[in-house]
Amino acid sequence: MIEQDTIKLLRECDAGIKMGITSIDDVLEHVQSDKLHKLLTDCRAEHAKLQTEITKLLDKYGDEGKNPNPIAKGMSWMKTNMKLTMEDTDATIAELMTDGCNMGVKSLHRYLNQYKAADETSKDITKRLTNLEEKLAIDIRGYL
């Protein structure tokens, strides 16, 4: 049970990180503020570091990871592009990213509760990812 929950938790983190990186990539070219751009690129780099850790652990278990739900990914892309078409501002980007962070935090906590038997390493990665999402949401509040 520990191994199954560990793999499932890591897979959900993997999908979430991929979604987060894609979301940041989708808005970066629209960012006007150098400071907001740096906050987003730094957060993206931290996501990539965690993804490397997760990939190594999943490889150890013989698992290929998980991609984000294509419907959720498509809807996110559509929402981002529609909002930026209507109002291409840093405030719009901050709103989109805050919504994404909040959804990520909510999902990660749900998975932590769902996969209670996961090992401490995977739980730690999940908590670090949650903290990263919460920190970005706080750091970009000034742009809302």
N, CA and C atoms as an extended XYZ file, in Angstrom:
432
Properties=species:S:1:pos:R:3:atomname:S:1:resname:S:1:resid:I:1 pbc="F F F"
N         0.824       -1.204        0.000 N   MET     1
C         0.000        0.000        0.000 CA  MET     1
C         0.865        1.263        0.000 C   MET     1
N         1.971        1.239        0.751 N   ILE     2
C         2.855        2.409        0.798 CA  ILE     2
C         3.366        2.732       -0.597 C   ILE     2
N         3.836        1.710       -1.302 N   GLU     3
C         4.391        1.942       -2.632 CA  GLU     3
C         3.323        2.463       -3.592 C   GLU     3
N         2.122        1.890       -3.557 N   GLN     4
C         1.049        2.342       -4.453 CA  GLN     4
C         0.679        3.792       -4.176 C   GLN     4
N         0.496        4.146       -2.922 N   ASP     5
C         0.148        5.524       -2.571 CA  ASP     5
C         1.288        6.476       -2.932 C   ASP     5
N         2.511        6.045       -2.737 N   THR     6
C         3.668        6.871       -3.083 CA  THR     6
C         3.675        7.175       -4.578 C   THR     6
N         3.502        6.162       -5.381 N   ILE     7
C         3.492        6.349       -6.831 CA  ILE     7
C         2.340        7.246       -7.251 C   ILE     7
N         1.166        7.022       -6.698 N   LYS     8
C        -0.004        7.830       -7.058 CA  LYS     8
C         0.203        9.297       -6.676 C   LYS     8
N         0.759        9.541       -5.501 N   LEU     9
C         1.005       10.912       -5.063 CA  LEU     9
C         2.046       11.583       -5.959 C   LEU     9
N         3.112       10.874       -6.258 N   LEU    10
C         4.148       11.432       -7.133 CA  LEU    10
C         3.597       11.711       -8.534 C   LEU    10
N         2.736       10.844       -9.016 N   ARG    11
C         2.144       11.048      -10.343 CA  ARG    11
C         1.275       12.308      -10.364 C   ARG    11
N         0.517       12.525       -9.311 N   GLU    12
C        -0.322       13.729       -9.248 CA  GLU    12
C         0.539       14.990       -9.166 C   GLU    12
N         1.619       14.917       -8.412 N   CYS    13
C         2.551       16.052       -8.349 CA  CYS    13
C         3.168       16.313       -9.721 C   CYS    13
N         3.523       15.242      -10.417 N   ASP    14
C         4.109       15.349      -11.747 CA  ASP    14
C         3.144       16.065      -12.688 C   ASP    14
N         1.897       15.643      -12.691 N   ALA    15
C         0.892       16.269      -13.554 CA  ALA    15
C         0.691       17.740      -13.176 C   ALA    15
N         0.655       18.019      -11.877 N   GLY    16
C         0.478       19.393      -11.416 CA  GLY    16
C         1.633       20.294      -11.802 C   GLY    16
N         2.836       19.772      -11.682 N   ILE    17
C         4.016       20.562      -12.060 CA  ILE    17
C         3.993       20.854      -13.554 C   ILE    17
N         3.670       19.854      -14.347 N   LYS    18
C         3.600       20.071      -15.800 CA  LYS    18
C         2.560       21.131      -16.139 C   LYS    18
N         1.439       21.088      -15.447 N   MET    19
C         0.381       22.083      -15.670 CA  MET    19
C         0.883       23.471      -15.266 C   MET    19
N         1.573       23.557      -14.134 N   GLY    20
C         2.094       24.838      -13.667 CA  GLY    20
C         3.119       25.429      -14.626 C   GLY    20
N         4.033       24.601      -15.105 N   ILE    21
C         5.057       25.074      -16.044 CA  ILE    21
C         4.397       25.564      -17.334 C   ILE    21
N         3.442       24.806      -17.837 N   THR    22
C         2.738       25.205      -19.058 CA  THR    22
C         2.008       26.524      -18.847 C   THR    22
N         1.367       26.670      -17.700 N   SER    23
C         0.629       27.905      -17.414 CA  SER    23
C         1.553       29.112      -17.360 C   SER    23
N         2.696       28.945      -16.731 N   ILE    24
C         3.672       30.045      -16.680 CA  ILE    24
C         4.161       30.362      -18.087 C   ILE    24
N         4.487       29.325      -18.856 N   ASP    25
C         4.949       29.546      -20.228 CA  ASP    25
C         3.913       30.286      -21.066 C   ASP    25
N         2.631       29.982      -20.828 N   ASP    26
C         1.549       30.611      -21.595 CA  ASP    26
C         1.448       32.116      -21.363 C   ASP    26
N         1.881       32.599      -20.194 N   VAL    27
C         1.712       34.030      -19.894 CA  VAL    27
C         3.006       34.833      -19.965 C   VAL    27
N         4.148       34.191      -19.936 N   LEU    28
C         5.415       34.924      -19.827 CA  LEU    28
C         5.610       35.987      -20.902 C   LEU    28
N         5.259       35.699      -22.124 N   GLU    29
C         5.482       36.672      -23.203 CA  GLU    29
C         4.594       37.907      -23.066 C   GLU    29
N         3.565       37.823      -22.222 N   HIS    30
C         2.654       38.948      -22.022 CA  HIS    30
C         3.036       39.820      -20.823 C   HIS    30
N         3.950       39.346      -19.999 N   VAL    31
C         4.316       40.069      -18.778 CA  VAL    31
C         5.051       41.358      -19.131 C   VAL    31
N         4.630       42.446      -18.491 N   GLN    32
C         5.246       43.744      -18.755 CA  GLN    32
C         6.280       44.114      -17.688 C   GLN    32
N         6.021       43.769      -16.449 N   SER    33
C         6.901       44.116      -15.342 CA  SER    33
C         8.091       43.152      -15.269 C   SER    33
N         9.285       43.720      -15.159 N   ASP    34
C        10.481       42.883      -15.014 CA  ASP    34
C        10.428       42.061      -13.726 C   ASP    34
N         9.901       42.661      -12.658 N   LYS    35
C         9.830       41.958      -11.375 CA  LYS    35
C         8.865       40.773      -11.446 C   LYS    35
N         7.692       40.972      -12.060 N   LEU    36
C         6.740       39.878      -12.207 CA  LEU    36
C         7.330       38.790      -13.100 C   LEU    36
N         8.010       39.185      -14.141 N   HIS    37
C         8.647       38.215      -15.039 CA  HIS    37
C         9.651       37.369      -14.253 C   HIS    37
N        10.438       38.025      -13.401 N   LYS    38
C        11.432       37.294      -12.604 CA  LYS    38
C        10.745       36.348      -11.612 C   LYS    38
N         9.697       36.813      -10.963 N   LEU    39
C         8.957       35.950      -10.024 CA  LEU    39
C         8.453       34.690      -10.730 C   LEU    39
N         7.902       34.865      -11.915 N   LEU    40
C         7.358       33.731      -12.659 CA  LEU    40
C         8.461       32.798      -13.170 C   LEU    40
N         9.550       33.373      -13.684 N   THR    41
C        10.629       32.509      -14.194 CA  THR    41
C        11.327       31.786      -13.052 C   THR    41
N        11.472       32.439      -11.906 N   ASP    42
C        12.068       31.766      -10.743 CA  ASP    42
C        11.172       30.615      -10.274 C   ASP    42
N         9.880       30.864      -10.241 N   CYS    43
C         8.932       29.828       -9.824 CA  CYS    43
C         8.960       28.668      -10.818 C   CYS    43
N         9.050       28.984      -12.097 N   ARG    44
C         9.120       27.944      -13.129 CA  ARG    44
C        10.361       27.084      -12.929 C   ARG    44
N        11.478       27.730      -12.608 N   ALA    45
C        12.728       26.990      -12.378 CA  ALA    45
C        12.600       26.060      -11.171 C   ALA    45
N        11.937       26.516      -10.111 N   GLU    46
C        11.726       25.671       -8.937 CA  GLU    46
C        10.810       24.491       -9.265 C   GLU    46
N         9.807       24.741      -10.089 N   HIS    47
C         8.939       23.647      -10.544 CA  HIS    47
C         9.772       22.604      -11.304 C   HIS    47
N        10.659       23.087      -12.159 N   ALA    48
C        11.483       22.173      -12.955 CA  ALA    48
C        12.404       21.332      -12.061 C   ALA    48
N        12.939       21.937      -11.004 N   LYS    49
C        13.784       21.184      -10.060 CA  LYS    49
C        12.985       20.075       -9.376 C   LYS    49
N        11.782       20.416       -8.928 N   LEU    50
C        10.933       19.411       -8.287 CA  LEU    50
C        10.545       18.322       -9.280 C   LEU    50
N        10.311       18.718      -10.518 N   GLN    51
C         9.947       17.717      -11.530 CA  GLN    51
C        11.095       16.729      -11.741 C   GLN    51
N        12.324       17.215      -11.703 N   THR    52
C        13.480       16.329      -11.840 CA  THR    52
C        13.523       15.331      -10.689 C   THR    52
N        13.286       15.800       -9.479 N   GLU    53
C        13.246       14.909       -8.312 CA  GLU    53
C        12.157       13.849       -8.466 C   GLU    53
N        10.992       14.290       -8.889 N   ILE    54
C         9.858       13.376       -9.041 CA  ILE    54
C        10.140       12.344      -10.124 C   ILE    54
N        10.703       12.788      -11.225 N   THR    55
C        11.013       11.873      -12.324 CA  THR    55
C        11.976       10.787      -11.872 C   THR    55
N        12.981       11.167      -11.104 N   LYS    56
C        13.948       10.181      -10.590 CA  LYS    56
C        13.262        9.154       -9.690 C   LYS    56
N        12.394        9.635       -8.820 N   LEU    57
C        11.687        8.716       -7.923 CA  LEU    57
C        10.731        7.808       -8.698 C   LEU    57
N        10.017        8.375       -9.638 N   LEU    58
C         9.098        7.556      -10.433 CA  LEU    58
C         9.863        6.521      -11.263 C   LEU    58
N        11.019        6.915      -11.788 N   ASP    59
C        11.870        5.965      -12.527 CA  ASP    59
C        12.256        4.787      -11.645 C   ASP    59
N        12.539        5.097      -10.385 N   LYS    60
C        12.909        4.056       -9.424 CA  LYS    60
C        11.787        3.028       -9.266 C   LYS    60
N        10.547        3.504       -9.375 N   TYR    61
C         9.392        2.618       -9.255 CA  TYR    61
C         8.936        2.066      -10.612 C   TYR    61
N         9.652        2.419      -11.679 N   GLY    62
C         9.281        1.946      -13.007 CA  GLY    62
C         8.029        2.606      -13.557 C   GLY    62
N         7.775        3.850      -13.154 N   ASP    63
C         6.573        4.564      -13.582 CA  ASP    63
C         6.976        5.751      -14.458 C   ASP    63
N         6.187        6.020      -15.475 N   GLU    64
C         6.499        7.090      -16.427 CA  GLU    64
C         5.939        8.451      -16.035 C   GLU    64
N         5.209        8.529      -14.951 N   GLY    65
C         4.632        9.796      -14.542 CA  GLY    65
C         3.260        9.993      -15.140 C   GLY    65
N         2.777       11.220      -15.051 N   LYS    66
C         1.421       11.513      -15.495 CA  LYS    66
C         1.389       12.891      -16.133 C   LYS    66
N         0.662       12.989      -17.223 N   ASN    67
C         0.438       14.281      -17.861 CA  ASN    67
C        -0.851       14.883      -17.322 C   ASN    67
N        -0.957       16.207      -17.390 N   PRO    68
C        -2.203       16.839      -16.939 CA  PRO    68
C        -3.390       16.357      -17.770 C   PRO    68
N        -4.560       16.421      -17.185 N   ASN    69
C        -5.784       16.078      -17.886 CA  ASN    69
C        -5.898       16.988      -19.115 C   ASN    69
N        -6.035       16.410      -20.321 N   PRO    70
C        -6.082       17.231      -21.537 CA  PRO    70
C        -7.238       18.232      -21.548 C   PRO    70
N        -8.360       17.861      -20.962 N   ILE    71
C        -9.499       18.786      -20.928 CA  ILE    71
C        -9.186       19.971      -20.020 C   ILE    71
N        -8.625       19.696      -18.847 N   ALA    72
C        -8.253       20.776      -17.923 CA  ALA    72
C        -7.184       21.674      -18.549 C   ALA    72
N        -6.238       21.053      -19.221 N   LYS    73
C        -5.161       21.814      -19.856 CA  LYS    73
C        -5.730       22.703      -20.964 C   LYS    73
N        -6.630       22.155      -21.766 N   GLY    74
C        -7.248       22.927      -22.843 CA  GLY    74
C        -8.102       24.067      -22.328 C   GLY    74
N        -8.850       23.795      -21.270 N   MET    75
C        -9.699       24.843      -20.695 CA  MET    75
C        -8.846       25.963      -20.094 C   MET    75
N        -7.740       25.588      -19.463 N   SER    76
C        -6.836       26.580      -18.899 CA  SER    76
C        -6.255       27.459      -20.008 C   SER    76
N        -5.849       26.838      -21.093 N   TRP    77
C        -5.281       27.573      -22.222 CA  TRP    77
C        -6.316       28.540      -22.798 C   TRP    77
N        -7.553       28.054      -22.963 N   MET    78
C        -8.614       28.902      -23.507 CA  MET    78
C        -8.904       30.085      -22.581 C   MET    78
N        -9.011       29.824      -21.287 N   LYS    79
C        -9.281       30.894      -20.321 CA  LYS    79
C        -8.170       31.934      -20.362 C   LYS    79
N        -6.928       31.460      -20.362 N   THR    80
C        -5.786       32.369      -20.395 CA  THR    80
C        -5.827       33.245      -21.637 C   THR    80
N        -6.010       32.637      -22.783 N   ASN    81
C        -5.989       33.401      -24.027 CA  ASN    81
C        -7.172       34.342      -24.163 C   ASN    81
N        -8.347       33.918      -23.706 N   MET    82
C        -9.506       34.806      -23.776 CA  MET    82
C        -9.323       36.014      -22.858 C   MET    82
N        -8.865       35.765      -21.633 N   LYS    83
C        -8.689       36.879      -20.686 CA  LYS    83
C        -7.611       37.845      -21.168 C   LYS    83
N        -6.503       37.288      -21.693 N   LEU    84
C        -5.416       38.158      -22.160 CA  LEU    84
C        -5.801       38.901      -23.436 C   LEU    84
N        -6.684       38.339      -24.239 N   THR    85
C        -7.166       39.031      -25.436 CA  THR    85
C        -8.017       40.232      -25.021 C   THR    85
N        -8.800       40.047      -23.963 N   MET    86
C        -9.675       41.122      -23.496 CA  MET    86
C        -8.895       42.194      -22.732 C   MET    86
N        -7.928       41.764      -21.928 N   GLU    87
C        -7.166       42.708      -21.103 CA  GLU    87
C        -5.764       42.147      -20.862 C   GLU    87
N        -4.837       42.558      -21.696 N   ASP    88
C        -3.463       42.059      -21.660 CA  ASP    88
C        -2.646       42.897      -20.672 C   ASP    88
N        -2.829       42.616      -19.363 N   THR    89
C        -2.130       43.385      -18.332 CA  THR    89
C        -1.496       42.437      -17.315 C   THR    89
N        -0.583       42.972      -16.540 N   ASP    90
C         0.024       42.190      -15.465 CA  ASP    90
C        -1.023       41.799      -14.420 C   ASP    90
N        -2.033       42.640      -14.239 N   ALA    91
C        -3.096       42.312      -13.282 CA  ALA    91
C        -3.858       41.067      -13.743 C   ALA    91
N        -4.116       40.971      -15.033 N   THR    92
C        -4.803       39.797      -15.570 CA  THR    92
C        -3.931       38.552      -15.379 C   THR    92
N        -2.656       38.687      -15.645 N   ILE    93
C        -1.723       37.565      -15.468 CA  ILE    93
C        -1.680       37.147      -14.003 C   ILE    93
N        -1.602       38.123      -13.108 N   ALA    94
C        -1.576       37.808      -11.673 CA  ALA    94
C        -2.855       37.103      -11.245 C   ALA    94
N        -3.982       37.526      -11.780 N   GLU    95
C        -5.254       36.883      -11.455 CA  GLU    95
C        -5.271       35.435      -11.950 C   GLU    95
N        -4.854       35.230      -13.183 N   LEU    96
C        -4.817       33.875      -13.745 CA  LEU    96
C        -3.879       32.965      -12.956 C   LEU    96
N        -2.711       33.482      -12.626 N   MET    97
C        -1.726       32.676      -11.904 CA  MET    97
C        -2.188       32.395      -10.473 C   MET    97
N        -2.826       33.366       -9.843 N   THR    98
C        -3.347       33.161       -8.485 CA  THR    98
C        -4.422       32.075       -8.492 C   THR    98
N        -5.320       32.140       -9.475 N   ASP    99
C        -6.352       31.099       -9.586 CA  ASP    99
C        -5.713       29.722       -9.762 C   ASP    99
N        -4.701       29.645      -10.611 N   GLY   100
C        -4.012       28.376      -10.844 CA  GLY   100
C        -3.315       27.863       -9.601 C   GLY   100
N        -2.647       28.761       -8.899 N   CYS   101
C        -1.964       28.373       -7.656 CA  CYS   101
C        -2.965       27.847       -6.630 C   CYS   101
N        -4.075       28.559       -6.480 N   ASN   102
C        -5.084       28.136       -5.512 CA  ASN   102
C        -5.665       26.770       -5.858 C   ASN   102
N        -5.902       26.535       -7.148 N   MET   103
C        -6.407       25.226       -7.563 CA  MET   103
C        -5.361       24.145       -7.303 C   MET   103
N        -4.094       24.471       -7.554 N   GLY   104
C        -3.023       23.515       -7.312 CA  GLY   104
C        -2.892       23.158       -5.840 C   GLY   104
N        -2.938       24.156       -4.985 N   VAL   105
C        -2.830       23.928       -3.542 CA  VAL   105
C        -3.982       23.053       -3.056 C   VAL   105
N        -5.171       23.368       -3.512 N   LYS   106
C        -6.350       22.589       -3.125 CA  LYS   106
C        -6.196       21.124       -3.560 C   LYS   106
N        -5.789       20.921       -4.781 N   SER   107
C        -5.608       19.551       -5.288 CA  SER   107
C        -4.516       18.810       -4.530 C   SER   107
N        -3.406       19.472       -4.277 N   LEU   108
C        -2.290       18.821       -3.584 CA  LEU   108
C        -2.689       18.398       -2.174 C   LEU   108
N        -3.434       19.242       -1.486 N   HIS   109
C        -3.892       18.862       -0.140 CA  HIS   109
C        -4.859       17.683       -0.205 C   HIS   109
N        -5.711       17.684       -1.219 N   ARG   110
C        -6.635       16.565       -1.401 CA  ARG   110
C        -5.840       15.266       -1.635 C   ARG   110
N        -4.803       15.322       -2.453 N   TYR   111
C        -4.007       14.120       -2.725 CA  TYR   111
C        -3.218       13.676       -1.493 C   TYR   111
N        -2.731       14.621       -0.707 N   LEU   112
C        -2.051       14.252        0.540 CA  LEU   112
C        -2.994       13.500        1.465 C   LEU   112
N        -4.239       13.950        1.528 N   ASN   113
C        -5.235       13.266        2.362 CA  ASN   113
C        -5.649       11.923        1.772 C   ASN   113
N        -5.705       11.859        0.462 N   GLN   114
C        -6.139       10.640       -0.217 CA  GLN   114
C        -5.085        9.537       -0.166 C   GLN   114
N        -3.818        9.921       -0.277 N   TYR   115
C        -2.735        8.935       -0.317 CA  TYR   115
C        -1.920        9.000        0.974 C   TYR   115
N        -2.586        8.777        2.082 N   LYS   116
C        -1.980        8.873        3.413 CA  LYS   116
C        -0.821        7.901        3.621 C   LYS   116
N        -0.845        6.766        2.925 N   ALA   117
C         0.190        5.755        3.124 CA  ALA   117
C         1.459        6.033        2.308 C   ALA   117
N         1.476        7.114        1.558 N   ALA   118
C         2.665        7.452        0.761 CA  ALA   118
C         3.863        7.657        1.677 C   ALA   118
N         5.056        7.413        1.136 N   ASP   119
C         6.257        7.576        1.952 CA  ASP   119
C         6.528        9.050        2.240 C   ASP   119
N         7.380        9.282        3.226 N   GLU   120
C         7.650       10.653        3.674 CA  GLU   120
C         8.338       11.497        2.614 C   GLU   120
N         9.136       10.881        1.761 N   THR   121
C         9.823       11.630        0.706 CA  THR   121
C         8.813       12.234       -0.259 C   THR   121
N         7.835       11.439       -0.684 N   SER   122
C         6.829       11.957       -1.620 CA  SER   122
C         5.928       12.988       -0.938 C   SER   122
N         5.625       12.781        0.330 N   LYS   123
C         4.837       13.776        1.063 CA  LYS   123
C         5.605       15.089        1.181 C   LYS   123
N         6.914       14.992        1.413 N   ASP   124
C         7.748       16.191        1.517 CA  ASP   124
C         7.762       16.955        0.198 C   ASP   124
N         7.898       16.252       -0.910 N   ILE   125
C         7.884       16.906       -2.218 CA  ILE   125
C         6.547       17.596       -2.440 C   ILE   125
N         5.467       16.933       -2.076 N   THR   126
C         4.130       17.505       -2.226 CA  THR   126
C         4.003       18.780       -1.395 C   THR   126
N         4.514       18.741       -0.178 N   LYS   127
C         4.453       19.928        0.689 CA  LYS   127
C         5.318       21.060        0.138 C   LYS   127
N         6.478       20.725       -0.410 N   ARG   128
C         7.332       21.764       -1.004 CA  ARG   128
C         6.656       22.386       -2.224 C   ARG   128
N         5.979       21.565       -3.013 N   LEU   129
C         5.253       22.082       -4.169 CA  LEU   129
C         4.098       22.969       -3.713 C   LEU   129
N         3.395       22.559       -2.690 N   THR   130
C         2.310       23.363       -2.131 CA  THR   130
C         2.852       24.719       -1.655 C   THR   130
N         3.965       24.688       -0.941 N   ASN   131
C         4.576       25.931       -0.454 CA  ASN   131
C         4.995       26.841       -1.604 C   ASN   131
N         5.511       26.255       -2.665 N   LEU   132
C         5.919       27.024       -3.835 CA  LEU   132
C         4.710       27.731       -4.463 C   LEU   132
N         3.604       27.013       -4.571 N   GLU   133
C         2.379       27.591       -5.137 CA  GLU   133
C         1.832       28.700       -4.231 C   GLU   133
N         1.816       28.444       -2.932 N   GLU   134
C         1.320       29.450       -1.989 CA  GLU   134
C         2.192       30.700       -2.009 C   GLU   134
N         3.506       30.509       -2.081 N   LYS   135
C         4.434       31.643       -2.102 CA  LYS   135
C         4.232       32.490       -3.346 C   LYS   135
N         4.067       31.845       -4.505 N   LEU   136
C         3.855       32.624       -5.729 CA  LEU   136
C         2.571       33.432       -5.620 C   LEU   136
N         1.503       32.832       -5.134 N   ALA   137
C         0.231       33.552       -4.995 CA  ALA   137
C         0.392       34.784       -4.100 C   ALA   137
N         1.172       34.643       -3.058 N   ILE   138
C         1.419       35.783       -2.154 CA  ILE   138
C         2.311       36.824       -2.834 C   ILE   138
N         3.371       36.372       -3.486 N   ASP   139
C         4.323       37.288       -4.113 CA  ASP   139
C         3.721       38.141       -5.218 C   ASP   139
N         2.688       37.644       -5.882 N   ILE   140
C         2.118       38.395       -7.004 CA  ILE   140
C         0.865       39.183       -6.621 C   ILE   140
N         0.511       39.195       -5.368 N   ARG   141
C        -0.690       39.934       -4.919 CA  ARG   141
C        -0.622       41.412       -5.284 C   ARG   141
N         0.562       41.960       -5.265 N   GLY   142
C         0.722       43.379       -5.581 CA  GLY   142
C         0.359       43.727       -7.013 C   GLY   142
N         0.204       42.729       -7.853 N   TYR   143
C        -0.150       42.967       -9.261 CA  TYR   143
C        -1.649       42.807       -9.532 C   TYR   143
N        -2.385       42.331       -8.538 N   LEU   144
C        -3.829       42.126       -8.725 CA  LEU   144
C        -4.568       43.448       -8.861 C   LEU   144
